Amino acid sequence: MNSSSDRKQPLEGIRICDFFWLIAGPACSRIFADWGAEVIKIESSSRMDEIRQTGSWPPDDVRSEDSHNGVFNDCNTSKKAVQVDINTPEGIEIIKRLVAESDIVTNNFTGERMDRWGLGYEDLKKINPGIIMLTMPVMGTTGPQRNFGAIGNNVIALGGINYAMGFPDTPPTGMGPLYSDFAAPYFAASAILAALHHRNQTGEGQFIDLAQFQATASLLGPALLDYSANGTIPTRPGNTHPDVAPHGVYPARPEPHNSDRWISLAIDTDDQWKDLISLMGEPVALRDPLYDTLHGRLRNRDHIDTEIAKWTSQYETHALAEVLQAAGIPAGAVQDLHDLIATDTEFAAAHFEAMPDRAGHVEYTTHRQPVRLNERTAHMNRAPTFGEHNYDIYTTLLGYSDAEYAELVSRGVVQ
């Protein structure tokens, strides 16, 4: 895999004063850091990013003070980290110095938090008229719910995603991954890039207000349109599709590393149905001419699904997916993490990177950015330890002398 470490990165020269924490925010600023921007993560002992302390940890026998948990490492590659106690006047002054030297300020606090520190957009543009500020609270910065807080599971529920997921006559199932935490960051990144383009054209900064709730609700798509047009609140569909049958996930043969194996397939045309029946050996239970039409299959989908499940359960999921694809039938293995990392070696080589901690004792498997520019992927560095870049940022970028820096440390402003 070619990396971009030996040439200028697309976002080099951009600096972000980054108050993001948890997942949704850091996943956004990570995009900029991986593509070359200098992202300076702001924390303090009283406001440490909580994701440093939760999630998957390396084994105790190799873990050290330099080891992060896996989630923090994955959301904060390529960044710098400094400590500033912004609950002090000196801390506020430090942030204002940093803003004067930055292009972008980011945060995902509740709506009025930055304003209460005197670090709202109206305050910051007096210091730097070209500053771009993105704030990404759960409910945005306006309206009666602007100070509501939530984490990913709450946002998915608020955005209507959970209600639409699950099987008929069952409670909402929700999602395993915190989908909103990995959807909102891309809306945020596109807005920031648009604001950078505008500023480069006009010199004018921008205030970007992105509600994670709205970013999540925007994913509802056809269900939202159906309600708008017809007043229909959809039932939970399971794995079915209103216009395709069969359409589902079916059991496959157990395998040594995992007995819980599945395959997905969908029949979009009558010809595909004939090909599927042929592969299945023309089972008697599915020979009724009624099933040769979409209308008939939709009306009898439960029976059809039962018969398909009997057939698929005899085969290994990847092998069966290859057979179905060769026959022109949309199908794929329901992959687990073993498949993604150990079995699908081409994908693993393109998408994952082993990232060591500072001590070099632990390697984390970390996602690369899922795009390549001129066949090159973003060059990543490991996530920073707590306050790792204090001295460099304070004395080089912000211009504090060694004595001034030592005084800030002794007074707990840098902590």
matplotlib code that plots the C-alpha trace (Angstrom):
import matplotlib.pyplot as plt

x = [0.0, 1.5, 1.4, 1.7, 4.4, 7.0, 5.0, 2.9, -0.4, -3.6, -4.4, -1.0, -0.9, -4.4, -4.6, -7.5, -8.0, -9.9, -12.3, -14.0, -14.3, -15.9, -16.4, -18.5, -16.3, -12.9, -13.8, -14.4, -11.1, -9.2, -10.1, -8.3, -5.3, -4.8, -4.8, -2.1, -3.8, -2.3, -5.1, -4.4, -6.6, -7.5, -7.9, -7.2, -7.2, -10.7, -11.9, -10.1, -11.6, -13.6, -12.9, -9.3, -10.6, -13.4, -13.5, -11.2, -7.9, -4.7, -3.8, -2.4, 1.0, 1.9, -0.1, 1.7, 1.0, 1.4, -1.3, -4.6, -7.8, -8.7, -11.5, -9.4, -6.6, -9.0, -10.6, -7.5, -4.7, -2.3, -3.3, -1.4, -2.6, -2.1, -3.4, -5.2, -7.4, -10.0, -11.8, -9.1, -8.5, -5.0, -6.5, -8.9, -6.1, -4.1, -7.0, -7.4, -3.7, -4.2, -7.3, -5.3, -3.0, -5.7, -8.0, -10.7, -12.2, -14.3, -16.4, -19.3, -20.4, -24.0, -25.3, -24.1, -21.0, -18.4, -20.3, -20.2, -16.5, -16.4, -15.2, -18.3, -18.0, -18.7, -15.9, -13.4, -14.0, -12.8, -9.5, -9.4, -11.9, -11.2, -11.8, -14.2, -16.0, -17.9, -20.1, -21.7, -24.0, -26.7, -29.6, -27.8, -27.4, -31.0, -34.4, -35.7, -33.6, -30.3, -28.8, -29.8, -26.9, -26.8, -24.5, -24.6, -27.4, -29.6, -29.0, -29.9, -33.1, -33.9, -33.2, -35.9, -33.4, -34.1, -37.8, -37.4, -35.1, -36.1, -38.7, -42.5, -44.1, -40.8, -39.4, -37.1, -33.7, -31.4, -27.9, -24.8, -22.4, -23.1, -24.0, -24.7, -21.1, -19.7, -22.2, -22.2, -18.4, -18.7, -21.4, -19.1, -16.0, -17.8, -19.2, -15.7, -14.2, -16.9, -16.2, -12.5, -13.2, -15.4, -12.8, -10.1, -12.2, -13.5, -11.4, -14.6, -14.9, -18.1, -20.1, -21.2, -24.1, -24.5, -27.0, -26.0, -29.8, -30.5, -27.5, -28.9, -32.5, -31.4, -30.5, -34.2, -34.6, -37.6, -39.3, -39.4, -40.8, -43.5, -44.7, -44.6, -46.7, -48.9, -48.9, -47.5, -45.4, -43.6, -43.6, -40.2, -39.3, -36.6, -34.5, -37.3, -37.8, -41.2, -40.5, -38.1, -38.6, -36.8, -34.7, -33.1, -30.3, -30.2, -28.3, -25.1, -23.1, -21.1, -17.4, -14.5, -13.9, -17.6, -20.8, -23.1, -22.8, -25.2, -25.5, -27.5, -29.2, -31.8, -33.8, -34.6, -35.9, -37.9, -34.9, -32.8, -35.5, -35.3, -31.5, -31.8, -34.3, -32.0, -29.1, -31.3, -32.1, -35.7, -37.1, -40.7, -41.8, -40.9, -42.2, -45.6, -45.8, -47.2, -43.6, -42.4, -43.8, -42.7, -46.4, -46.6, -43.2, -44.1, -47.3, -45.5, -42.2, -42.3, -42.6, -39.9, -37.6, -38.1, -37.1, -34.1, -32.9, -33.0, -30.8, -28.3, -27.7, -25.9, -23.1, -20.2, -21.1, -18.2, -18.3, -22.1, -21.8, -19.3, -21.7, -24.6, -22.6, -21.3, -25.0, -25.7, -27.6, -26.9, -25.5, -22.7, -21.4, -22.4, -18.9, -17.6, -14.4, -12.4, -13.5, -12.7, -9.2, -7.9, -9.8, -10.3, -6.6, -7.0, -9.4, -7.4, -4.2, -6.0, -8.1, -6.3, -3.0, -1.1, -0.5, 1.9, 1.7, 4.4, 6.3, 6.1, 4.7, 1.2, -0.1, -3.7, -5.5, -6.8, -8.9, -7.3, -9.2, -11.4, -10.3, -7.1, -5.9, -3.9, -3.5, -2.2, -3.8, -3.5, -0.4, -1.3, 0.5, -0.5, -2.9, -1.3, -0.8, -2.4, -0.6, 2.1, 2.8, 2.5, 6.0, 6.2, 2.9, 3.4, 7.0, 7.1, 3.6, 2.3, 5.6, 5.8, 9.3, 10.5, 10.0, 6.5, 5.7, 7.1, 4.9, 1.8, 2.6, 3.3, 0.0, -2.0, -3.1, -1.2, -2.3]
y = [0.0, 3.3, 5.9, 9.7, 10.1, 11.0, 13.9, 16.9, 15.9, 17.7, 19.5, 20.4, 24.0, 23.8, 24.0, 22.9, 23.9, 20.7, 20.5, 17.3, 14.4, 10.9, 9.5, 11.5, 14.6, 13.0, 10.8, 14.1, 15.8, 12.6, 12.9, 16.2, 15.0, 11.9, 14.1, 16.4, 19.1, 19.9, 19.0, 20.1, 18.2, 20.3, 18.4, 18.9, 16.7, 17.9, 17.5, 14.5, 12.9, 10.1, 7.7, 7.5, 5.6, 3.4, 0.7, -2.2, -2.3, -4.3, -7.2, -6.2, -7.9, -5.6, -2.5, 0.6, 4.3, 4.9, 2.4, 3.8, 1.8, 0.8, 3.3, 6.3, 5.2, 4.6, 8.1, 10.2, 9.1, 11.7, 14.4, 16.4, 16.7, 19.5, 20.2, 23.5, 24.2, 26.4, 27.0, 29.5, 33.0, 31.9, 28.9, 31.1, 33.3, 30.3, 29.2, 32.7, 32.6, 29.3, 30.5, 33.4, 30.8, 28.4, 28.0, 26.0, 25.5, 22.3, 21.1, 18.8, 20.3, 21.1, 24.3, 27.1, 25.7, 27.6, 30.8, 30.5, 30.3, 33.4, 31.3, 31.5, 32.3, 36.0, 36.1, 34.2, 36.1, 39.2, 37.5, 35.9, 37.2, 34.2, 31.6, 28.7, 27.3, 24.1, 23.1, 19.7, 19.2, 16.5, 18.9, 21.9, 25.4, 26.6, 25.5, 24.3, 21.1, 22.8, 21.8, 18.1, 15.7, 12.2, 9.4, 7.4, 5.0, 7.9, 9.8, 6.7, 6.4, 10.1, 10.1, 7.4, 4.7, 2.3, 2.4, 1.2, -1.7, -5.1, -7.7, -7.3, -7.5, -7.1, -4.1, -1.8, -3.6, -0.7, -1.2, -2.8, 0.0, 3.5, 4.5, 8.2, 8.5, 7.5, 9.3, 12.8, 13.2, 13.1, 15.8, 17.8, 17.3, 18.3, 21.4, 22.4, 21.9, 24.0, 26.8, 26.6, 27.0, 30.0, 31.6, 31.1, 32.9, 35.7, 35.8, 35.4, 32.8, 30.7, 29.4, 25.8, 24.5, 20.7, 18.8, 15.1, 14.4, 15.9, 14.2, 10.9, 11.6, 12.4, 8.7, 7.7, 8.3, 6.5, 5.9, 9.7, 10.3, 7.6, 9.2, 12.7, 11.5, 8.9, 9.4, 5.8, 4.8, 1.7, -1.6, -3.1, -5.1, -7.5, -8.4, -8.1, -5.5, -4.3, -4.8, -7.8, -11.4, -13.4, -10.8, -11.8, -13.4, -17.2, -19.6, -21.2, -24.2, -23.7, -23.2, -24.0, -20.3, -19.5, -21.6, -18.6, -18.2, -16.6, -15.6, -12.8, -13.0, -11.1, -12.0, -9.0, -10.6, -13.6, -14.9, -14.8, -16.8, -19.5, -19.6, -19.9, -22.7, -24.5, -24.2, -25.6, -28.6, -27.7, -28.5, -29.7, -27.2, -24.3, -25.6, -23.9, -21.5, -18.9, -18.3, -17.5, -13.9, -11.2, -10.8, -14.5, -14.5, -11.4, -13.1, -16.3, -14.9, -16.7, -20.2, -19.3, -18.1, -21.3, -23.5, -21.4, -21.6, -25.4, -25.3, -22.6, -24.2, -27.1, -24.9, -22.7, -19.1, -17.8, -20.9, -20.5, -16.8, -17.5, -20.0, -17.6, -14.7, -16.8, -17.5, -13.7, -13.8, -10.9, -12.7, -12.2, -13.8, -12.1, -11.5, -11.4, -9.7, -12.9, -12.7, -9.0, -9.2, -12.7, -14.2, -11.2, -10.5, -8.0, -5.9, -6.1, -5.0, -2.0, -0.9, -1.8, -0.6, -1.8, 1.2, 0.9, 2.7, 5.2, 2.6, 0.1, -2.6, -2.8, -2.7, -1.8, -2.7, 0.7, 1.7, 3.7, 6.4, 4.5, 6.6, 6.9, 10.0, 9.2, 5.6, 6.8, 6.5, 9.0, 8.7, 8.0, 8.4, 7.0, 8.7, 11.1, 10.4, 12.8, 16.2, 14.7, 17.9, 20.4, 21.7, 22.0, 23.8, 26.2, 27.2, 27.0, 27.8, 30.0, 31.7, 31.1, 31.1, 28.1, 30.1, 31.0, 27.5, 26.2, 28.8, 27.6, 24.0, 24.9, 26.8, 23.9, 25.7, 23.0, 19.8]
z = [0.0, -1.0, 1.7, 1.5, 4.1, 1.4, -0.1, 0.9, 2.3, 1.0, 4.2, 5.4, 6.6, 8.1, 11.9, 14.1, 17.7, 18.7, 21.7, 20.3, 22.7, 22.8, 19.3, 16.9, 17.2, 17.2, 14.2, 12.3, 13.2, 12.7, 8.9, 8.8, 10.9, 8.7, 5.6, 7.0, 9.1, 12.5, 14.9, 18.5, 20.9, 24.0, 27.3, 31.0, 34.1, 34.9, 31.3, 29.9, 26.8, 28.4, 25.6, 26.8, 29.7, 28.2, 25.6, 24.7, 26.5, 25.6, 27.9, 31.3, 30.7, 27.8, 28.8, 29.9, 30.7, 27.0, 26.0, 24.9, 24.6, 21.1, 20.6, 21.5, 19.3, 16.4, 16.7, 17.3, 15.0, 13.8, 16.3, 18.9, 22.5, 25.0, 28.5, 29.2, 32.2, 30.5, 33.8, 34.6, 33.2, 32.1, 30.3, 28.4, 27.4, 26.1, 24.0, 22.5, 21.6, 19.9, 18.1, 16.7, 15.1, 13.9, 10.9, 12.6, 16.1, 16.7, 19.6, 20.3, 23.7, 24.4, 22.7, 24.9, 26.5, 24.4, 24.9, 28.7, 28.5, 26.4, 23.5, 21.3, 17.6, 18.1, 20.7, 18.5, 15.3, 17.1, 17.6, 14.1, 11.6, 9.3, 11.9, 11.1, 14.1, 14.0, 16.9, 16.9, 19.9, 19.9, 19.3, 17.7, 19.2, 18.9, 20.1, 23.5, 23.4, 22.7, 26.0, 25.8, 26.1, 24.8, 23.6, 20.4, 21.4, 22.4, 19.2, 17.1, 19.0, 18.8, 15.1, 14.4, 13.3, 16.2, 15.7, 12.1, 13.0, 14.1, 13.2, 13.2, 16.6, 18.4, 20.3, 18.4, 18.0, 17.4, 16.0, 17.3, 16.1, 17.2, 13.7, 14.4, 15.8, 12.4, 10.2, 11.6, 11.3, 7.5, 7.4, 9.6, 7.5, 4.3, 5.9, 7.2, 3.7, 2.2, 4.8, 4.1, 0.4, 1.1, 3.4, 0.8, -1.7, 0.5, 3.7, 5.7, 8.4, 9.1, 12.1, 11.4, 13.5, 13.0, 15.2, 15.5, 15.8, 12.4, 10.8, 12.0, 11.0, 7.5, 7.1, 7.2, 3.5, 1.9, 5.3, 5.9, 2.4, 2.9, 6.1, 4.5, 1.5, 3.1, 6.8, 7.2, 10.1, 8.8, 10.6, 11.4, 8.4, 9.7, 6.7, 4.1, 1.4, 0.3, -3.4, -3.5, -2.5, -1.4, 0.4, 3.6, 5.7, 5.9, 8.1, 6.8, 7.9, 11.2, 10.8, 13.2, 14.3, 14.6, 14.6, 14.0, 10.2, 7.8, 4.1, 2.6, -0.8, -2.8, -5.9, -7.9, -11.1, -12.2, -14.1, -11.0, -9.2, -11.9, -11.5, -7.7, -8.0, -10.4, -8.0, -5.2, -7.3, -8.1, -4.7, -4.7, -2.1, -4.5, -7.8, -7.7, -10.7, -8.3, -7.1, -10.6, -10.3, -7.8, -6.7, -5.8, -4.0, -2.0, -0.8, 0.2, 1.4, 4.7, 3.1, 0.6, 3.3, 5.2, 2.2, 1.3, 4.9, 4.7, 1.6, 2.7, 6.1, 4.3, 2.9, 4.0, 3.6, 1.5, -0.8, -1.3, -2.0, -4.8, -6.4, -6.2, -7.5, -10.4, -11.3, -11.3, -8.0, -5.5, -2.4, 0.1, 3.3, 6.5, 7.6, 11.1, 12.3, 11.6, 8.0, 7.7, 9.2, 8.7, 5.8, 3.4, 3.1, 0.2, 2.2, 5.4, 3.6, 2.0, 5.0, 8.3, 9.7, 12.7, 14.9, 17.9, 21.2, 22.1, 24.1, 21.2, 23.4, 21.9, 18.3, 17.6, 14.4, 13.1, 10.2, 7.4, 5.7, 3.2, 0.2, -1.9, -3.7, -6.8, -5.4, -2.1, 1.3, 4.1, 6.2, 9.8, 13.1, 16.4, 18.7, 21.3, 24.9, 27.4, 27.1, 25.0, 23.0, 25.8, 25.6, 21.9, 21.4, 24.3, 23.6, 19.8, 18.5, 21.3, 22.1, 25.9, 27.3, 29.3, 32.5, 31.6, 30.6, 33.9, 35.8, 34.0, 35.0, 38.6, 38.8, 37.4, 34.2, 32.3, 34.0]

ax = plt.figure().add_subplot(projection="3d")
ax.plot(x, y, z, "-o")
ax.set_aspect("equal")
plt.show()
